Amino acid sequence: MMKTIAIIGAGPGLGLSLAKKFGENGFKVAAVARNPEKLALIINELNKQNIEVKSYVADIADLIALKKVLQAIKQDFGHIDVLEFSPYAGPEIFRHVLQTKPEDVMEQVSSHLLPVILSVNEVLPDMINSGSGAILFTTGLSAMFPMPFTGNVGITMSGLRNYATNLHNELKEKGIFVGHLSIGTLIQPGTEGDPDVIAEAWYDLYERKDRFEQTFPQGIDLTKLSF
């Protein structure tokens, strides 16, 4: 039976590359995003490669809409074997720690932390019952290292990493893999941060399941970073 990956926050960059990589390895793809045009691009590209895919339009900050979409995916595909969470709004939402206000943090909590918790709540019971599955968290480097210029984002991403770590520790003996990839470079084709290369790294981490997290590129020395 073919497996299904649900990509939450799918876009034409990393989301598309992940969809292609998992699709090439026998996965059906459910792509979730609020932008129909970006989803149409993903559908078109995957159709060219004969990868089974369906798109779902939803603003993931709308938890009611997100829950309905996840339930629709399970109804359409029968199951969600891998949940990948990687929405990204761009650097324009960054706030320096000295300018960070409560509303800047709440926006990030509403658009990242709460949706990921709801998504996990929706897929986890079935994964526990089957004794299999994977939950993949994609973040920026601020999840692991304090960066003053991402004050609001870092607060949320580090909280998300804490949540992911707890899930990993609780679920690793239940046959469910929880992984975290922290990206420390701009995602741009033809560069060090080429989304296809990142997708390769993610799939390798998923396949091996021999560690909870890694940075991309691998081997970033967090102790030598300065901002």
Secondary structure, DSSP 8 states (H G I E B T S, - for coil): --EEEEEET--TTHHHHHHHHHHHTTEEEEEEES-HHHHHHHHHHHHHTT--EEEEE--TTSHHHHHHHHHHHHHHHS--SEEEE-----GGG---TTT--HHHHHHHIIIIIHHHHHHHHHHHHHHHHHT--EEEEEEEGGGTS--GGGHHHHHHHHHHHHHHHHHHHHHGGGT-EEEEEEE-S---TTSTT-HHHHHHHHHHHHHH---SEEEESTT--GGG---
